[in-house]
Amino acid sequence: MKILALFAAALVAASSLQAQKLVIKGSDTLGAKLVPMIAEDYRAKNPGVSFEIAAEGSTTGISAIIDGTAQIGMSSRRARPTEMSGGAAKGVTLKPLIVCYDGIGIIVNANSPITSLTKRQVEQIFTGDVKDWSAVGGAPGPISIYTRNTSSGTYQDFKDLAMAKRDYAPSSQKMAGNEQIVAEVAKNPNGIGYVGLAYINQPGVKVVPIDGALPNKQSVLEKKYPYARPNFFYTNGEATGEAKKFIDFVLSDIGQATVEKVGFVPIR
């Protein structure tokens, strides 16, 4: 009987530990830096909680909520109508919550002579209408375009915000995350790409004003920067348990201070 009691206690303990594990999947924009940093702060106050964070694109985060493989889905875009209906068909209610704001910055190589672009020029470059830098005031040379991959919310948001929902140039090269885009543009004098606010001040690249506006806290909040957007957590209905506690922490003064420290714009 004693052995059975010990076994039962071990099962309860294991179950308790499992209940304290938070699985968070989705956006690289949120999941590469911001959410892991806030998770560390949360664990410092809640040492019994563990995290599994997979930053593989917004589409994967929304899919994870629909499939029930994560408690929180990170997304830099709103769920599509097809995703909402697909979730509903499985009894899942996709509930969005804005956790911060962001501005998609246009970056070029640090040695590029380009000092500004217009919204029209950005559309022309990324759709392939303009293929040489000389057409937009740069030194002659073929433009190398770096974008996020198709599972990325930023990939779709940029099409909506900057490209009139047109397709990317066939020559564009798809990258897994913001850091990869920075790395490619930094080593290519003819490179151009886009990244979130947390990645615009990296060595080897510079951010380009669009119609005179730079992406920063003020221009995003005042909606003066054309490529500003909210970032989301998605849950299945109202968050409960540890997921709710973590979300409340993200929205708290401590969590939002980290939002600003990393480079995003707090919700207040």
N, C-alpha and C positions, 0 to 999 in steps of 0.2 A: 504493500500500500504506500509505503514511504517513497519507493521508486516512482510509482505512478503519480504521486503528488508532486514530486520534483519535476517529472516529465511535463505534467500539466502546467506547472509554474514556468517552465522553460518556454512552452508554447505561448503562454500569455505574454511573456517578456518579448519573445520574437515578434508576436503580433503587434505589440506596442511599438517596437522599434520600426516595424514596417509602416505603421500608421504615421510615424514621424518623418517619413521620407517624402519629399516634395519633388515631383517630376515636372520640369518646365521645359517646353520645347518651342522652337520657332525661330523668330527673326534674329539674324546675325547682328543687325543694327543694335538691338537691345541685348542680345545674349552673349556677345563677344566680350564686352567690358562691363556694362552697367549692371545687369542683373547679377552676375557673379560677385561684384563688389558689394551690392546690397545684401546678397545672400550671406557673405562673410560677416557683415555687421549684424545680421539677424542671428546667425549661429553663435556669435559672441554672447548674445543675450539669451539664446535658447540652445544650449549645447547638445541637447538630445535630438536635434533635427538635422537630417542630412539632405543634400540636394543632388539631383541629377539634372544637369542643364545641357541641352543639346541645341546649338544655334546653327540650324541648317536652312533657314529661310522661313518666311511668314506662312507660306502654304503648308509647310510641314507642321507648324504650330496649330493652325486651324484644323488640319486633318487629325492631329493627335487628340484634340478635344472631341471631335466627332467619333473617333475610334475608341475613345476612353483610355488612351495610353499616356495621358498627362493630365495633371490637375489644372495647369495654367498653360495657355498657348500665347506666346509672344508674337505680335504682328505689327509691322509698320504700315499696314494698310487695313481698310475695312474688309470684312468678309464679303465675298461675292454673293449675289442672290442664289447662284447654284449651290454654294456651300451652305447657305442658310437653309435652303430647302432639302439638301442632302442630309444635313444634321437632323432636321425635323422628321425626316422619314425614318430615322433611327431613334427618335424620341429625345434628341439632343437640342437644347435651346442655346444657341451661341450668343453669349452675353458679352458685349464689348465694354471695356473700361479704359478711358484715357489715363495713361500714367505719366506722360511727358509730351513735350513737343520737340520737333526737330526741323532743321532746314537742310535740304539736299544741296551741298556745295559743289560747284563746278571747279575741278582742279586741273591744272596743267603743270608741266615740268617747271621746276624752279628757274631754269634758264630760258624759258620761253619768253619771247618779246611781247606776247599777248598780255595786255593789262586790263582789258574789259571786253565784254561781249553783250550783245542785245539778246532778248528772248528769241527773236526771229533767227539770229545767227546760231543760237544753241539748237533750235529745232532743225535748222538746215544741216548742221554738223552731225547730229546724232541720227538723222534719217538718211544721211548720205547724199543729200542734195549738194552739199559743199564737201569736196574731197581734198582740197589743198589749203594750207594755212594762209597762203597769199590772198585768198578770196575774202578773208576776214581780218586783214591787217597784220598778219604774221609773216615770218620768213617763208619763202617757197619750200614746200615739202609736203608729202602725203600725211593726212591726219590719221592717227592711230586711235581708235575709239575703244575704251574699256567700260563695260557695263557689268551689272550684277547678272546672275543666272535667272532662269525663268521661275524658280521656286521662291525668289526674293520678292517681298512686298515693295521694296524700293524700285525694282525693275518695272513693275506695273505702275507705281505711283509716278515715276519719272515720265513714263509714256503719257499719262493723263495730264500731268502738270506742265510738262515742257515740250511735248511732241505732238500735241493735238490728237493724241491716241493713235498716231501713225506707227508703223513698224520701224524697228532699229535698222540701221544700215547693214547689209549682208556682211560687210567686212568687220563689224564690231566683234570684239572678243569678250566672252562672258567669264566673269570671275566669281569665285565662291563667296567672297566677302569684301568688306570695306578695306581691310588691310592689304588684300591682294591687289586691289585697284591702286592704292597708294604706291605699292611696291613697283608695279608696272609703269605707272606714270613717272615715278621718280627716276627710273633708269632709261626712259625713252623721251628724248627732246621733242618729239612730235606727238606725244601722248596727251590724251584728255580723258577725264572720267568724272564720276560723281560719287560723293561719299556723304555720310551723315556728319553733323556738327562735331561730334567727338573725334573726327579723323581729319579735319581740314588743316590743322597746324602741325603736320608731320614733316620731317626733313625730306628735302628733295622735291617738294611740290609747293605750289602756291594756289590760293583760292582766288577766283576771278569774280569781280563785281558783275552783276547782271542788271543792265539798265541803271547802273550806278549804285545798286544795293548789294551789300555784302550779307552773307548769312550770319546772324548773331542773335543774341537774346532779344534785343530791342526790335530788330526788323522782323523777327518771327512773331513775337507777341503782337506787334502793331500791324502785322500782315502786310508789311511793305516789301518783304522778300517774296518773290513769285513762287519759290519751290518749298514753301513751308507746309508741314503736315503734322497731325497728331500720331502718336504711337500708342499701341493698345496691349492690354492683357485680355485674353478671351477665356471664359469659363463656361461650363455647362450649367446654365441658370445662375442663380446667386451662389457665390463661393461660400464654402463651409469649412469648418475645421481648420487645419493648419494652413490651407491655401488662403482662407479669409484672413487669418492672422498675418500671413506674409504680405498679402496685398495691402492690408491696413498699414503695415510697416513701411511699404514702398510709398504710400501716400502721406505718411507722417512727415513732420518737419525733418527728422533724421534722414529718412529715405529721399526726400526731395532735395535735401542739401547735397546728397551724393549725386543725384540727377544733375545738379548744376556743376558740381565738381568735375564730373566726367566730361561735361561739355554740352549736355542737353538743356532744354528749357523747362523749368518746373511748371506744374499746372497752375501755380498761384504765385 
